[in-house]
Amino acid sequence: MSAFTGTGGNATSYPITNDGWFPDLDGEHMRAALRLDGSITDARLEVAAVNALIQVNAELAAYQAQREAEGHAALATVPAKQIQGESQLLHLYRRAIYCSAGAELAERYRDYSATGDGAERAEALTPTADEYRRDARWAIRSILGRVHTTVELI
């Protein structure tokens, strides 16, 4: 059963349910944050979001196990600085999910452009899949407390 209701770019929020330890997300907030219009249906957004949840949650599985062993029942209860009245870990987690989903959608969006002009406009206004992946990677590394770049001399 789908966690989404409605079709197209509706104006009501809809949940993207998570595993219980990581927070549920709001599909409409994700749509607004990624600046997605009605050409990306809720069904396509759901597929990208669920895939992002699976991937990011897997990358953070060891982190989750460590925090649970410390007695934290959810990511929201892990001590962290507050930004906009909310744990910065929640902001970073959402960024990781949104950017991972955005990367998948950015790769596929151009497939539906009917003209060269449309592709150029999409290219100019939409971050590339690589930029989204970089931002997702940085958000995950920030949650883990790691630096963003690893440089190795050969």
N, CA, C and O of each residue as an XYZ file, in Angstrom:
616
protein
N       0.848     -1.187      0.000
C       0.000      0.000      0.000
C       0.880      1.233      0.000
O       1.912      1.252      0.671
N       0.510      2.227     -0.713
C       1.271      3.449     -0.840
C       1.119      4.322      0.398
O       0.062      4.352      1.028
N       2.191      5.032      0.737
C       2.154      5.980      1.838
C       1.674      7.342      1.356
O       1.540      8.263      2.161
N       1.414      7.489      0.066
C       1.002      8.755     -0.512
C      -0.480      8.710     -0.841
O      -1.071      7.651     -1.056
N      -1.048      9.894     -0.871
C      -2.416     10.016     -1.351
C      -2.443     11.106     -2.397
O      -1.616     12.018     -2.370
N      -3.369     11.022     -3.304
C      -3.503     12.058     -4.321
C      -2.551     11.833     -5.478
O      -1.758     10.891     -5.480
N      -2.644     12.721     -6.469
C      -1.770     12.642     -7.628
C      -1.304     14.028     -7.984
O      -1.905     15.025     -7.585
N      -0.225     14.081     -8.740
C       0.302     15.366     -9.199
C       0.779     16.214     -8.052
O       1.020     15.693     -6.963
N       0.924     17.505     -8.261
C       1.426     18.429     -7.257
C       0.311     18.976     -6.397
O      -0.099     20.123     -6.574
N      -0.182     18.193     -5.485
C      -1.287     18.664     -4.645
C      -0.791     19.631     -3.584
O       0.417     19.767     -3.388
N      -1.698     20.300     -2.902
C      -1.328     21.314     -1.922
C      -1.394     20.786     -0.495
O      -1.108     21.534      0.440
N      -1.757     19.542     -0.300
C      -1.832     18.997      1.048
C      -0.619     18.132      1.317
O      -0.061     17.517      0.408
N      -0.213     18.091      2.593
C       0.944     17.279      2.943
C       0.564     15.811      2.935
O      -0.595     15.453      3.147
N       1.530     14.990      2.695
C       1.321     13.547      2.765
C       2.583     12.925      3.344
O       3.697     13.349      3.038
N       2.395     11.922      4.179
C       3.557     11.333      4.854
C       4.316     10.358      3.973
O       3.746      9.680      3.117
N       5.596     10.309      4.204
C       6.454      9.264      3.674
C       6.927      8.537      4.931
O       7.806      9.017      5.646
N       6.339      7.390      5.183
C       6.605      6.701      6.451
C       7.978      6.057      6.432
O       8.442      5.547      5.412
N       8.611      6.097      7.593
C       9.961      5.593      7.755
C       9.941      4.418      8.720
O       8.879      3.857      8.991
N      11.095      4.043      9.239
C      11.228      2.830     10.046
C      10.907      2.998     11.529
O      10.935      2.020     12.275
N      10.607      4.203     11.964
C      10.285      4.424     13.370
C      11.421      5.081     14.137
O      11.163      5.888     15.029
N      12.672      4.760     13.818
C      13.796      5.417     14.486
C      14.163      6.696     13.732
O      14.365      7.750     14.333
N      14.244      6.584     12.424
C      14.440      7.777     11.604
C      13.067      8.410     11.383
O      12.059      7.703     11.362
N      13.016      9.732     11.216
C      11.715     10.404     11.140
C      10.962     10.138      9.845
O      11.554      9.901      8.792
N       9.622     10.185      9.957
C       8.789     10.205      8.762
C       9.023     11.540      8.068
O       9.466     12.504      8.693
N       8.728     11.590      6.792
C       8.931     12.816      6.025
C       7.622     13.281      5.421
O       6.667     12.512      5.312
N       7.586     14.532      5.035
C       6.416     15.122      4.396
C       6.706     15.254      2.906
O       7.570     16.032      2.502
N       5.989     14.502      2.101
C       6.201     14.517      0.656
C       6.002     15.886      0.038
O       6.709     16.248     -0.903
N       5.054     16.652      0.551
C       4.821     17.984     -0.011
C       5.986     18.920      0.323
O       6.369     19.752     -0.500
N       6.550     18.786      1.530
C       7.726     19.577      1.895
C       8.901     19.199      0.994
O       9.654     20.067      0.552
N       9.056     17.906      0.724
C      10.116     17.456     -0.173
C       9.912     18.048     -1.563
O      10.860     18.529     -2.184
N       8.679     18.012     -2.047
C       8.364     18.570     -3.367
C       8.735     20.053     -3.415
O       9.329     20.506     -4.393
N       8.396     20.809     -2.379
C       8.699     22.241     -2.351
C      10.202     22.485     -2.233
O      10.744     23.365     -2.902
N      10.873     21.711     -1.389
C      12.312     21.895     -1.192
C      13.097     21.601     -2.463
O      14.097     22.262     -2.742
N      12.655     20.621     -3.229
C      13.322     20.264     -4.479
C      12.808     21.079     -5.668
O      13.306     20.938     -6.785
N      11.813     21.928     -5.421
C      11.194     22.758     -6.456
C      10.651     21.910     -7.597
O      10.893     22.196     -8.770
N       9.922     20.873     -7.242
C       9.332     19.984     -8.238
C       7.950     20.484     -8.603
O       7.165     20.850     -7.728
N       7.654     20.500     -9.877
C       6.321     20.900    -10.313
C       5.464     19.658    -10.532
O       5.873     18.547    -10.195
N       4.303     19.847    -11.083
C       3.364     18.751    -11.286
C       3.796     17.728    -12.320
O       3.170     16.676    -12.446
N       4.869     18.020    -13.071
C       5.331     17.034    -14.057
C       5.946     15.816    -13.383
O       6.035     14.748    -13.990
N       6.369     15.968    -12.135
C       6.831     14.823    -11.330
C       5.639     14.395    -10.488
O       5.257     15.090     -9.547
N       5.063     13.271    -10.820
C       3.876     12.805    -10.100
C       4.243     12.342     -8.702
O       5.408     12.084     -8.401
N       3.224     12.242     -7.851
C       3.449     11.727     -6.504
C       3.996     10.304     -6.550
O       4.819      9.928     -5.715
N       3.546      9.516     -7.516
C       4.027      8.139     -7.628
C       5.526      8.115     -7.921
O       6.257      7.317     -7.334
N       5.990      8.982     -8.825
C       7.429      9.038     -9.126
C       8.211      9.558     -7.936
O       9.302      9.070     -7.642
N       7.649     10.560     -7.242
C       8.310     11.086     -6.049
C       8.381     10.015     -4.968
O       9.395      9.890     -4.282
N       7.318      9.249     -4.813
C       7.301      8.186     -3.805
C       8.379      7.143     -4.084
O       9.089      6.730     -3.167
N       8.507      6.716     -5.327
C       9.524      5.717     -5.675
C      10.916      6.248     -5.344
O      11.724      5.534     -4.750
N      11.203      7.485     -5.720
C      12.511      8.077     -5.441
C      12.734      8.249     -3.942
O      13.835      8.007     -3.449
N      11.698      8.665     -3.216
C      11.830      8.877     -1.772
C      12.051      7.564     -1.027
O      12.904      7.491     -0.142
N      11.304      6.543     -1.373
C      11.462      5.245     -0.712
C      12.850      4.683     -0.986
O      13.491      4.147     -0.082
N      13.319      4.801     -2.222
C      14.661      4.344     -2.541
C      15.694      5.114     -1.729
O      16.650      4.522     -1.229
N      15.516      6.419     -1.590
C      16.439      7.232     -0.803
C      16.422      6.808      0.664
O      17.474      6.718      1.296
N      15.229      6.545      1.211
C      15.142      6.077      2.598
C      15.920      4.786      2.782
O      16.673      4.644      3.746
N      15.745      3.855      1.872
C      16.436      2.566      1.969
C      17.948      2.770      1.938
O      18.667      2.214      2.768
N      18.429      3.559      0.992
C      19.867      3.765      0.842
C      20.478      4.517      2.020
O      21.491      4.091      2.574
N      19.865      5.631      2.402
C      20.426      6.450      3.481
C      20.335      5.706      4.813
O      21.286      5.724      5.594
N      19.203      5.054      5.080
C      19.074      4.302      6.321
C      20.121      3.196      6.405
O      20.656      2.932      7.481
N      20.418      2.548      5.281
C      21.446      1.506      5.265
C      22.823      2.097      5.570
O      23.612      1.499      6.301
N      23.106      3.271      5.005
C      24.394      3.911      5.273
C      24.531      4.364      6.719
O      25.639      4.451      7.248
N      23.407      4.649      7.353
C      23.431      5.109      8.741
C      23.090      3.998      9.736
O      22.859      4.286     10.911
N      23.053      2.747      9.300
C      22.656      1.634     10.175
C      23.581      1.485     11.384
O      23.102      1.293     12.502
N      24.887      1.569     11.178
C      25.829      1.444     12.299
C      25.664      2.626     13.258
O      25.715      2.453     14.476
N      25.467      3.817     12.710
C      25.231      5.009     13.535
C      23.969      4.820     14.376
O      23.960      5.117     15.570
N      22.909      4.327     13.743
C      21.653      4.078     14.445
C      21.858      3.064     15.564
O      21.376      3.273     16.678
N      22.562      1.975     15.292
C      22.802      0.945     16.308
C      23.579      1.509     17.492
O      23.279      1.181     18.640
N      24.574      2.353     17.228
C      25.342      2.978     18.313
C      24.458      3.885     19.162
O      24.531      3.854     20.391
N      23.630      4.684     18.514
C      22.763      5.606     19.262
C      21.698      4.832     20.044
O      21.361      5.215     21.165
N      21.168      3.758     19.475
C      20.199      2.939     20.201
C      20.847      2.293     21.418
O      20.221      2.190     22.474
N      22.095      1.858     21.278
C      22.820      1.268     22.408
C      23.035      2.294     23.518
O      23.134      1.934     24.691
N      23.105      3.562     23.150
C      23.231      4.648     24.131
C      21.891      4.992     24.771
O      21.840      5.795     25.702
N      20.807      4.395     24.284
C      19.491      4.618     24.856
C      18.615      5.615     24.121
O      17.588      6.040     24.650
N      18.995      5.991     22.928
C      18.195      6.952     22.158
C      17.153      6.205     21.336
O      17.492      5.358     20.510
N      15.896      6.520     21.566
C      14.787      5.812     20.925
C      14.524      6.289     19.505
O      13.802      5.626     18.760
N      15.092      7.420     19.114
C      14.876      7.975     17.781
C      15.981      8.987     17.484
O      16.639      9.484     18.398
N      16.176      9.281     16.218
C      17.175     10.274     15.827
C      16.901     11.611     16.511
O      17.836     12.320     16.887
N      15.644     11.953     16.672
C      15.274     13.231     17.283
C      15.729     13.340     18.734
O      15.841     14.450     19.253
N      15.995     12.220     19.402
C      16.407     12.257     20.820
C      17.920     12.259     20.985
O      18.410     12.386     22.108
N      18.675     12.121     19.898
C      20.135     12.184     19.975
C      20.523     13.636     20.214
O      20.096     14.516     19.467
N      21.334     13.907     21.253
C      21.706     15.297     21.540
C      22.411     15.962     20.352
O      23.344     15.412     19.768
N      21.935     17.150     20.023
C      22.521     17.918     18.922
C      22.084     19.364     19.067
O      21.114     19.665     19.763
N      22.806     20.254     18.405
C      22.420     21.663     18.391
C      21.052     21.798     17.735
O      20.664     20.996     16.887
N      20.342     22.823     18.148
C      19.008     23.103     17.611
C      19.091     24.226     16.580
O      19.691     25.272     16.825
N      18.479     23.988     15.431
C      18.386     24.987     14.368
C      16.916     25.071     13.983
O      16.284     24.045     13.731
N      16.368     26.268     13.937
C      14.939     26.439     13.622
C      14.068     25.618     14.577
O      13.018     25.110     14.183
N      14.508     25.490     15.833
C      13.728     24.780     16.837
C      13.740     23.267     16.679
O      12.887     22.580     17.241
N      14.692     22.745     15.925
C      14.743     21.307     15.661
C      16.207     20.855     15.618
O      17.095     21.630     15.265
N      16.440     19.608     15.978
C      17.780     19.045     15.959
C      18.419     19.196     14.584
O      17.788     18.927     13.562
N      19.675     19.629     14.569
C      20.371     19.741     13.283
C      20.512     18.375     12.619
O      20.651     18.296     11.398
N      20.479     17.305     13.397
C      20.541     15.963     12.815
C      19.310     15.681     11.942
O      19.415     15.029     10.903
N      18.157     16.175     12.370
C      16.945     15.995     11.564
C      17.032     16.781     10.255
O      16.617     16.302      9.200
N      17.578     17.992     10.344
C      17.760     18.791      9.127
C      18.716     18.083      8.160
O      18.450     18.007      6.960
N      19.816     17.574      8.684
C      20.790     16.879      7.842
C      20.208     15.601      7.253
O      20.451     15.283      6.089
N      19.441     14.868      8.055
C      18.831     13.633      7.568
C      17.872     13.928      6.415
O      17.910     13.261      5.381
N      17.011     14.935      6.601
C      16.095     15.312      5.523
C      16.865     15.712      4.274
O      16.485     15.345      3.162
N      17.944     16.461      4.454
C      18.752     16.875      3.298
C      19.309     15.656      2.566
O      19.297     15.609      1.336
N      19.790     14.685      3.312
C      20.326     13.470      2.692
C      19.247     12.757      1.878
O      19.499     12.319      0.756
N      18.050     12.644      2.442
C      16.954     11.969      1.748
C      16.513     12.782      0.533
O      16.402     12.246     -0.569
N      16.264     14.064      0.734
C      15.772     14.897     -0.357
C      16.770     14.921     -1.519
O      16.379     14.801     -2.680
N      18.056     15.076     -1.204
C      19.057     15.149     -2.268
C      19.225     13.806     -2.965
O      19.440     13.764     -4.177
N      19.130     12.708     -2.221
C      19.206     11.388     -2.862
C      18.035     11.191     -3.810
O      18.214     10.716     -4.932
N      16.841     11.553     -3.366
C      15.669     11.459     -4.232
C      15.796     12.432     -5.400
O      15.454     12.088     -6.531
N      16.279     13.633     -5.138
C      16.467     14.626     -6.193
C      17.429     14.145     -7.266
O      17.222     14.416     -8.449
N      18.486     13.430     -6.867
C      19.442     12.901     -7.847
C      18.761     11.918     -8.784
O      18.965     11.964     -9.997
N      17.953     11.030     -8.222
C      17.245     10.060     -9.067
C      16.283     10.753    -10.022
O      16.210     10.404    -11.200
N      15.552     11.729     -9.515
C      14.594     12.441    -10.356
C      15.294     13.288    -11.417
O      14.821     13.377    -12.550
N      16.420     13.909    -11.056
C      17.157     14.740    -12.020
C      17.658     13.905    -13.190
O      17.672     14.369    -14.330
N      18.067     12.680    -12.908
C      18.538     11.807    -13.983
C      17.410     11.441    -14.942
O      17.633     11.309    -16.146
N      16.220     11.280    -14.419
C      15.113     10.809    -15.238
C      14.252     11.938    -15.815
O      13.524     11.720    -16.783
N      14.325     13.125    -15.242
C      13.465     14.234    -15.668
C      13.671     14.586    -17.128
O      12.700     14.828    -17.844
N      14.920     14.620    -17.588
C      15.220     15.019    -18.953
C      14.639     14.048    -19.980
O      14.434     14.410    -21.138
N      14.376     12.819    -19.553
C      13.782     11.838    -20.460
C      12.405     12.279    -20.946
O      11.953     11.831    -22.000
N      11.742     13.136    -20.205
C      10.379     13.530    -20.532
C      10.294     14.882    -21.212
O       9.196     15.344    -21.523
N      11.424     15.524    -21.450
C      11.424     16.813    -22.128
C      11.180     16.601    -23.618
O      11.855     15.792    -24.256
N      10.219     17.327    -24.166
C       9.848     17.116    -25.569
C      10.730     17.901    -26.526
O      10.864     17.517    -27.687
N      11.336     18.997    -26.063
C      12.105     19.832    -26.971
C      13.489     20.099    -26.406
O      13.743     19.906    -25.217
N      14.381     20.548    -27.285
C      15.714     20.935    -26.848
C      15.666     22.120    -25.906
O      16.456     22.195    -24.964
N      14.733     23.067    -26.149
C      14.584     24.228    -25.276
C      14.204     23.792    -23.869
O      14.717     24.326    -22.886
N      13.316     22.833    -23.777
C      12.909     22.327    -22.467
C      14.069     21.697    -21.727
O      14.210     21.886    -20.519
N      14.901     20.953    -22.432
C      16.073     20.326    -21.815
C      17.051     21.392    -21.320
O      17.626     21.260    -20.240
N      17.237     22.463    -22.124
C      18.146     23.525    -21.717
C      17.627     24.256    -20.485
O      18.401     24.572    -19.582
N      16.330     24.526    -20.439
C      15.745     25.179    -19.258
C      15.903     24.287    -18.034
O      16.279     24.769    -16.965
N      15.625     23.017    -18.171
C      15.765     22.083    -17.052
C      17.212     22.035    -16.589
O      17.488     22.004    -15.390
N      18.126     22.029    -17.538
C      19.556     21.992    -17.212
C      19.973     23.237    -16.435
O      20.747     23.145    -15.482
N      19.462     24.399    -16.839
C      19.842     25.658    -16.210
C      19.241     25.822    -14.819
O      19.875     26.409    -13.942
N      18.041     25.320    -14.604
C      17.347     25.551    -13.341
C      17.486     24.429    -12.329
O      17.323     24.666    -11.132
N      17.777     23.236    -12.765
C      17.789     22.081    -11.890
C      19.219     21.678    -11.558
O      20.053     21.539    -12.452
N      19.503     21.490    -10.264
C      20.828     20.967     -9.928
C      21.022     19.604    -10.596
O      20.061     18.863    -10.802
N      22.241     19.293    -10.923
C      22.503     18.021    -11.575
C      22.429     16.879    -10.561
O      22.480     17.093     -9.350
N      22.309     15.684    -11.082
C      22.289     14.503    -10.222
C      23.568     14.427     -9.397
O      23.529     14.050     -8.226
N      24.694     14.780     -9.997
C      25.964     14.735     -9.259
C      25.983     15.745     -8.114
O      26.503     15.452     -7.037
N      25.421     16.925     -8.339
C      25.362     17.924     -7.263
C      24.468     17.436     -6.123
O      24.804     17.598     -4.950
N      23.336     16.844     -6.473
C      22.467     16.281     -5.444
C      23.177     15.167     -4.672
O      23.084     15.099     -3.446
N      23.879     14.305     -5.387
C      24.594     13.208     -4.708
C      25.666     13.742     -3.768
O      25.829     13.237     -2.658
N      26.397     14.764     -4.210
C      27.402     15.382     -3.360
C      26.762     15.926     -2.091
O      27.269     15.692     -0.994
N      25.662     16.644     -2.228
C      24.999     17.226     -1.060
C      24.477     16.143     -0.119
O      24.552     16.291      1.101
N      23.953     15.063     -0.676
C      23.486     13.942      0.157
C      24.658     13.333      0.905
O      24.562     13.067      2.104
N      25.759     13.111      0.206
C      26.952     12.523      0.826
C      27.456     13.408      1.952
O      27.807     12.905      3.020
N      27.500     14.719      1.735
C      27.965     15.635      2.766
C      27.035     15.623      3.976
O      27.503     15.673      5.113
N      25.745     15.559      3.748
C      24.801     15.513      4.872
C      25.013     14.242      5.698
O      25.012     14.291      6.928
N      25.192     13.111      5.024
C      25.428     11.851      5.742
C      26.734     11.932      6.524
O      26.786     11.525      7.685
N      27.774     12.446      5.907
C      29.066     12.561      6.587
C      28.977     13.523      7.767
O      29.646     13.311      8.779
N      28.177     14.563      7.663
C      27.992     15.477      8.793
C      27.295     14.778      9.953
O      27.669     14.979     11.108
N      26.295     13.967      9.665
C      25.629     13.201     10.722
C      26.636     12.290     11.415
O      26.633     12.171     12.640
N      27.495     11.650     10.629
C      28.489     10.721     11.166
C      29.668     11.422     11.828
O      30.504     10.779     12.463
N      29.733     12.746     11.677
C      30.832     13.500     12.271
C      32.135     13.367     11.502
O      33.213     13.475     12.087
N      32.049     13.138     10.221
C      33.233     12.980      9.375
C      33.401     14.198      8.478
O      32.448     14.930      8.212
N      34.640     14.401      8.014
C      34.899     15.504      7.091
C      34.281     15.172      5.741
O      33.998     14.011      5.447
N      34.077     16.177      4.942
C      33.410     15.989      3.651
C      34.317     15.418      2.579
O      33.843     14.758      1.655
N      35.610     15.662      2.689
C      36.520     15.254      1.624
C      37.629     14.388      2.196
O      38.176     14.678      3.260
N      37.947     13.334      1.487
C      39.084     12.494      1.836
C      40.094     12.597      0.708
O      39.781     12.331     -0.453
N      41.311     12.987      1.065
C      42.363     13.114      0.070
C      43.458     12.134      0.442
O      43.871     12.043      1.598
N      43.917     11.408     -0.556
C      44.954     10.418     -0.331
C      46.066     10.635     -1.335
O      45.810     10.738     -2.535
N      47.311     10.705     -0.852
C      48.443     10.846     -1.759
C      48.838      9.472     -2.277
O      48.863      8.488     -1.537
N      49.136      9.433     -3.536
C      49.535      8.158     -4.145
C      51.030      8.134     -4.330
O      51.574      7.149     -4.828
